[in-house]
Amino acid sequence: MDSYGWLSILPPLLAIFLAIKTKHVYLSLTLGIWLGWTIMNNWNPLTGAIQTVDALVGVFANADSTRVILFSAMIGAIITFTQYSGGMKGFINWVVGRGLVKTRKSAGLLALFLGFIIFIEANICVLVSGAVSRPIFDKMRISREKLAYILDSTSAPKCIIIPLNAWGAYVLSLLAAQGIKDPVRVFVMSIPFNFYAFLAIILVLAVILSGKDIGPMKKAEKRVLEEGKLLRDGAEPLISDDVVMMAEKPGVPPRAINMILPVATMVLMMPIVLIITGKGNLMDGSGSLSVLWSVICGLTVGAIAYRAQKIMTGREITNVFMKGVSGLMPLASLMILAYAIGNTCDALGTGPFVAQVAKSTLNPGVIPAILFLVSSFIAFSTGTSWGTFAIMIPIAVPMISIIGLHPGIVIAAVLGGGVFGDHCSPISDTTIISSMAAATDHVDHVRTQIPYAFSAAGVTIVLFLIFGFIL
């Protein structure tokens, strides 16, 4: 492989700078890819542009990457299926109708519980949990800011420590693209070191159980309890109906089973396919095959159930499927760009070069903490954890062998930093949807959540420094 030295870091730096400056992640990643291939073609911009297109098309030459892109688009169909069939509304009615929530503490625990049992995709977790919990929180006089915080802190942090979902499949494919022969094992090794994800969730649980709040959240809760105002004066709530959601079909009785059935099928099929593809060993299974076949089975079971109940015709099933897939095409497009810039950096030798520089200038013990901070900055500035993973994993993975770092802590530092930055970024889609699902002012959500996020991140940095020197 040719060595491009310092030139090899220009494409990811350009992508980072433009994403921060313009907030246009797609354009920024594309220009980063173009610069990389321009450098490799003796600074010929036209040849660089041609090679950029080839690099994007070349993403589909990798079967794992293609499967994950397909899965990520098709998960949108699961969302529209459960909405149009009345399954999501039925599930909401079923949960509320149990009458199990009678205190502020139990209301918070309900929102937390729903966030955990719906782990397939972060946004559907937020939407369902928010729809169920918001009227209960209002009745219990809990601020909308508190609900948004709970929703946000049990979406991405939870998804990144569960490999059997879209997040896990995406990370596994990025690791495989870097030549890691056993990406499932490496990902599982990183889970215990993903300190931020665990601390964020533990902090939410502590806040719910103790009823204690800090900073702006304390003022928000005091406002509700003393003045009965769910929102501050002058707040401009993002209404949850503004979220792109498909209404249930008119005249269809809402049944929880119509949501539970396809989602449960997905959850059950993931470990089954991992065991089959791993020839009896779940850890050796194919993550990309697992998630793709899981969503196919979930959609198939859902379609059969809806057809049997005469909820949808064959044409409606097709239309609802295509609407769901089209709704997540931006995510699929981001993934194509993410894989392409990773391949570009690999061709340039960016990761090995950065690893060699780090080896000669930094104490290995501080590198995990630095990776966490850099990933946090990129994700906070760009609003995308997935884009951050795409930039940082090709840079971080070579450090494992060149510097001799523990693979679990290196991957966890990048993943945790991406989640933290995304978690408190005002331009993150998960943060925005959390505000929508809670029907709260978006700025108020970010402002009240940041003290908790920074508290968890501060402890995380200390833990990375400690384990960085121990391992």
N, C-alpha and C positions, 0 to 999 in steps of 0.2 A: 504493500500500500504506500502511495506517495505521501510524503510529509509536507504539509503546508504551513507548519509552524503557527505563528501568531495570526496568519490569515485565516486559519481554520475556525477561530472563534468569532470572526466578523459576522457570518450569517446568523447565528443565534443571538448575538448582541444586537444586530439590526432588527431582528424580529421582536426582541424584548423592548428596545427603544421605541420603535414605531407603535407597538401595541400599547405601551404606556402613554405615548404622546397623542395618538389618534383614537385609541379605544377600538380600533378596527382590527380585531385579531386575525380575521381571515386574510385581509390584504397584507398584514404584517408578516404572517407566516409565509405567504406566497412570495413576497419580496425577499425574505430570508432565504428561501429555497433558490430563487433566481440568482441571488448574489453568490451562493455556494457554487452553483454550476457555471456561473460566469467566471469565477476564480479558477475553477478546474479546466476551463477552456480558454486559458490565456487572456482573460479579461475581454472576451468577445461577447458583448451583450446579446446579440442576436442568437448565437449558438447557445448561450446560457438560457435564453427564453425557450428555445426548442427543447433543450435538455430538461427544463422545468416541467414542461408538459409530459415528456417521457417519464419523468420521475413520479408524477401524479398517477399516470397510467400504470407505471410499474408497481405501485402499491398493491394492485390486485394480483400480481404475480405470486404474492405470498398468501397461501390459503388461510392461515390463521387470521391475518389482517382482514381479509375479505369477509370471513365469517363474522368477525366482531362488528364490522361496519354494517353488515346485513342485520345482525341481531339488534344493534342500536336503533336502526330505522324501524324494525318490526315491533319493537317494544312500544312504539307509538300506537300500533294497532291494538295491543292489549289494553291500553288506556282507553281508546275510543270504543272498543268492544264492551268493556265494563261499564262505560257511561251510557252508551246508546241502548244497551239491553236493560237498563234500570238496575244493574247490579250494584253500582257504586251508591246510588240513592238507597237501595235496599239495605246495604251494609251499614250505612249511616243510621237509618231508621232502627235497625236491629241493635246497634250499639247503644243508641240513646234510649231505646225502649227498655233496656235492662234495668234502668233505675238504680244503677250501682254507684252513681256519683252524687254524693250528698254534701261534700265539704270542698273547700278550696284545695286541700291537699290531694283528695281523690280525683279532682278535675285535672290537676297537673299530672298525676300519675297516669290518667287515661291518655292524655296527649302523648306522654312519653311511651306508653305501652303500644299505642297505635303506630308510633314512629318506628318501633322495633319490629313489629310483626309484618310490616310492609317494607321489605328491604330490597325489592327487585330494582327499584329506580328511585332516585332521590326526590324528583319532583312529584311523582304520584304519591309518595309517602307524605309530602308536605300538603298536597291538595286534599287528600282524604282525611288526614288527621286534623287539618284546619277546618274543614267542613263539619266534621263531627264535633270538634271541641269548642268552636267559637260561641255558639249559643249557650253552651254550658258555662264557659268562662264568663260570659256576660251576666248570666244569672247569678253566678257566685261572686260577682264584683271583682274580677281579676282583670288587670289592664290588658289591652290588646298588645301592648309592647311585650308583656310577659309571654303571651301565647306565641308571638312571632319568634321570640328567643328560643322557646322550647322546640318549636317546629324546626328552626334552622339548625339547632344544635343536636338534633337527632336524625338529621338527613345525611349530609355528606360524611360527618365523623363516623356514623354507624356503617354507611355503605363501604367505606374504605377498609374496614376491618373484617368484612364478610366477603370472601372471594367468589361466592356463588351469586353474582349479579353482574350488571353491565360494567360497573367500576372495576370489579375484579378481572373480568374478561379483557377489558381494555389494558389494564396494567400488565396482565400476563402476556398479551400480544406484544407490548412494548419491550418487555424483558426478553421474550423469544427473539425479537428482531435484533437484539444486541448480542445474540449468540449464546444466551444462557440456556443450557441443555435441559434443565429441570426448573422451568419458571414457576410451576405450582409450589414446589418445595421452597424455593427462595421467597416467594410471596408469603407463604405461611410462616417462614422464619422471621419475616419483617413485622408480623402482627404484634408480638409481645413488645416490640420496640416503638410501636406507633403511639408514643406517649400522649401526643396532643389529642388524638381521637378519643382515647380512653378518658383523659382528664376532662375534656369538654363534656362528655356524657355524664361522668361522675359529678361534675360541678352542677349540671342541670338537676340531677337527682338530689344533690345536697340542698340546692335552692328550694326545690319543691317540698322536701321533707322538713326543712328547718323554717321555711317561711321568711328567711332573712334575705335582704337584697342590699345591693351596693350601688353607689353612684346615681346616675339618672333613673335607673330602674326603681330605686327606693322612692324617689319623688313621684314616679308614675303610679306606683302602687298606693302611695299615700293619697294621691289625687283621687283615685277611684274609691278608696275606703272612706275618705272624709267628705268628698264632694260628689261622689257618685258619677264621675265623668270617666267613661271608658277611654276617651281620647282627650288630649289637651285642647284648650281653646285655640282655634286657628289651624288645627291639624288637617291635613289633606290625605285621608286614607285611600290606599289602593284597594279598591273593592275586588273581592275574590271573583265576582262574575266577569271581570275584565280578563281573567286568565282564559286562555284558549281552551275551552272545555265544550264537549259535545253534549247537548241536552238529551235526556232519555227519550225514547220513542213515545209519542203520545198514545195513551191508552194501555201501555204496558205496565202491569203491576210490578212495583219494585221488589226484587227478591235478592237477598244477600248472596244466595248460592251462585247467582250469575256473575258475581265478582270473585267469590271465593274459589269456584271451580277452576277457571283458567289460571289464576294466580297460584293456587295450590298445586296444580299440575306442573307448572314451571318449577316451583320450589322442589318438588319431589323428583322431577326428572334430572335435575342438575347433578346430584350425587350419583344417580344411577348411571348416567352417561359417563361420568368421570371414572366410575368403577369398570364399566365395559371397555372404555378406551385405554384404561390403565391396566387391562388384563387382570382385574381383581384387586389392584392397588389404587385407591382413590387418589393418592398423592402423585401417581404417575400418569393420571388421566389428562386428556386434552381440554383445557379450559374453553377454548374457542368452539370446539365441537359441542361441549356441554351446554353452553349458553344458547347456541344456535338451535340445537335440537329441542332444548327446553321451551324456547319461545314458540317454535313450530308446533310442538305438542300442545302447549297451552292454547294457541290460537285454534288448532284443530278441534280440541275438546270443546272449547267455547263455541265455535261455529256449529258443531253438531248439536250441542245443548240448545242453542238459540233457535236452530232450525226445527228441532224436535218440539220445542215449546211454541213454535209458530210466531216467534218474536221477530225474526228477520227472514226475508226471502233470500235466495241465492244472490240476487243482484245487490240487495242491501248489504249482505256480508262483504261482498267485493268492494262496494263503495265505502263502507265504514273502514275496511282494511286499508284502502288506498288513502283515505283521509288521515288516518293515523300515521301511516308511513310518511306521507308528505309533511306532516307536522313536525317530524323529527329529522328531516333532511338537513337542516342547519347543523345538527349534531354530527350526522354522518359526514358532512362536508368537512367539518372541523377535524374529524378523525383522519380523513384522507390526507389533509394538510399536515397533521401531526405525524403520521407515519412517514410522509415524504421528507419533512425536515429532519426527522431522525435518521433516515437513510442518507440524506445529504451530509449530515454531520459525520456519519459513519464513514462515508467515502472520503471526506476531508481529513479524517483522523482527529476530530475535535476532542473527543473523550480522552484518548490516550495522551494527547498533548497537554490538556488541562491536568490530567492525573500526574504527569511527569513534573509539571511546574509546581503543583501542590506538594508533591513528594519532596521537592528540593527546597521549598520555602516555608511549608507549614508543618507543625507538629501533627502527626496523624490523629492524635486525640481530639483536636478541635475541629476536624473536618466535618463530622456529622452535624455539629451545631451550626457550622457555616453553611452547609448544604440546606439545613432547615431554614436559616435566615434568608438565604438567597431565593429559595423556592417560595417562601412567604411573601417576599417583596414582589416577585414577579406575579404571583397569583392575586395579591391585593391590588396591584396596579392594573392588571389586565382583566380581572374578574373571572378568570377561568382556571380551574385546577387541572383540567384535562390538558389544556394547552401548555400549562406549566410542566406537567409530567412529560409531555412530548419533547420539550426543550431540555429538561434537566436529566432525565433517565439516561439518554445517550452520553451525557457528560459524566454522570455519577458512576455508571456501571464499570467503566474501565478502572476506576480507582480501587475496586475490590481486589483485582489481581495485581495491579501495578504497585499499589501502596500496601496491599495486604490487609485491607479493612474487612470487618465482619459484614457479609452481604446483607444480613437482615437489618442492621442498624443504618447502613447506607440507603437502602431502599425506603426504609421507614422515615428517614429524615426528609427525603424528597416528597414522599406521599403526605406526611404530616404537615410539612411546610405548605404544600399546595392546598391542602384542606383548610389550614388556618387562614391563609391569605384570602382564599375564596370565601371562607366563612364570614369574614368581617368586611369584605369589599362591597361598597355601595353599588358597583356595577355588575356584581355576580348575579347570574340568573337564579340561583338558589336563594340568595338573599332577597331578591326582588319578589320571587314567588312566595316566599315566607311572609313578606309584608302584605302581599295580595291575599293569601289564604287567611291571614289574621285580620284583614281589613283595617290595617293600621297605617299611619304615616310612615313612609319609607325611611326618611331621615331620622325619625324618632326610633325606629327599629335598630338602625345602625348605631345610633348614639347610645342607646341603652344596652346593646349587646357587646360593644367593644370592651368595656371593663372586664367582663367575664372571659372573653376570648383572649385578651392580653394576659390575664391572670394565669390561664391554662398554658399559654405559650411561654410565659416566663419560667414556670416550673419545668416545662418541656426542655427548654434550652439548658437548664441546670442538669437535668437528667441525661441529656445527650453528652454534655461535657464529662459527667461522671462515668457513664458507660463507654464513652469514646476512649477514655484512658484505661479502663478496666479490660475491655475486650481486645 
